[in-house]
Amino acid sequence: MSDDAQGRRGPTRDAAVVVARDEKGLVAILAADFPRHGGEYLFLPGGRREDGESPEQCARRELQEEAGITAKQWRPLGAYAITLESTARIHLYQAQDLTLGPQQLTPTEEDFKLSWWPLADAITAAAEGRFLLPAGPLALLLADHT
């Protein structure tokens, strides 16, 4: 793979992250232990795009797999560079009109715990540094202001 296709820090694969809000305005939040990073962290459903998927298809798949949720209403919140040295982008979405079902977790995801939070509490948790990755807090803030 060329440096252009790979970027300086690895392959360029877009990703998607979802703010799923129920009819009460609660947000689906996942939590898991990340020992390499010092403990339990919060995050939103999301992940890397598979070959042939659009960003929205990726968001829909990740939401269903990680949280067991399907949604009828989807709104893009923007797409942002993952790093300056990569062409990969992270696509943020808000999903509403939700239907709940079972999580479809892979072995590396089996400890993902789903809970429902008021949006303001999730934003407070982000401000306290309880999210491991930056896309979740950004998506929460954008969902709160659009």
N, C-alpha and C positions, 0 to 999 in steps of 0.2 A: 504494500500500500504506500502511496506517495505521501510526503509530508503534508501536501495540500489536502488530500482526502482524509488523512489521519489526524491532522493538527499536531501541535507539539506535545500535547498531553494525552494522546490516545485517540481512539476512533470518534468520529463525529456522528452521534446518534441523538436525534431530537428526543425530547421527553414531554410528558404532560402531567399536570397536577390539577386536582379538582377540589373546589369548595362546594360540597354537597349540602344544600340547605333544605330542611324539611318545612312543612306547612307552618310550624311554630317559629321558624327562623333559626332553629338549632343547626349546628354544623357538625358533620361527621368528622371526628378526630380519631386517628389511630395512635397507639402508643406501643412501644416495644423497647426491650433492653438492648443497648448497643455497648457491650463491654469495652470494645476498642476505643470508644469515645467517652467512657466514664459513667454509663448508667442508662436510665430510661429517658427516652425523648419522645416528643410528640411529632406527628407529621400528618400531612393530608394524603389521601389516596393518590397514587400516581406512579409513574415509572417510565422506562425507556420505550420508545416507539419500535415496533417490529417491522421487518421488511414489508413493504406494500401497504402499510397502514397510513391513513391521514392522521394529523394530530388529534382531531376529534375522535376518530376511531380508537386511538390509543387511550385517550381519556376515558371513553366509555368502557373499554375493556378493563383498564386498571381499576376503575370505580367498582365494577362488578366483581372482579376477582378479589381485591383487597378488602372491600367493605360489604360486598353482597348487595349492592345498590344499583338499580337501573333508574334512569331519569328520562322524562319526556321533554323537558325544557333545558336547552343548553345555550349559554352565552359566553363568547370568548372574552377574556379579560386582558389579552395581550400576549405577545411572544417576546422573549428576552434572551440575550446571549447567555450561555452557561459560563463561559470564560472569554476573555479577550483573544485568546489564542486558539479558539475552536470555532468552527462554523455552526456547531450544534446550538439549537435553541430550545428553551423550555416554554411550552404553550400552557397558559393558565386558563381555566374555565370555571364558570359557576354552573352548577346543575340544580334544577328544581323539579317539582312534581315527581317525587321519588317513589319508587316501589322497593321494599326491603325483601331480601332473600338471604340465603346462606353465603358466607364468605367462601371463596374458592382459592385457598391459600396454597402456595408451593411449600416444600419443606423448609426453605429459608425464611418463609413468612409466617410459619405456624404459630408464632407467639404474638402476632399482631392482635391487639385488643381494640375493639371499636367502642367508642362512646360518643355521646351527643352533648355539645357545649353551646351555650349562648355565644354569639359571635363576639361580643365585647370581652367575654372571659377568654376566648381563644386568642384574641389580639393581646390581652394582658399577658397570657402565657408566652406569647411570642416575644413581647417586650422584656420578659424575665429571662429570655434565653433558653426556654424549654423545648424549642424546635431545633433539631440538628441541622437541617438544610434550610437555605434562605428562600426557596420558592414558596413554601407554605405560608410564611408570614407575609410575603409580598402579595400572594393570592388573597389572603384574608383581608389585607388592607384595601386592595382594589375592589373586592366584593363589598366592602363596607362603604365605599365611596362612589359606587356606580349605580 
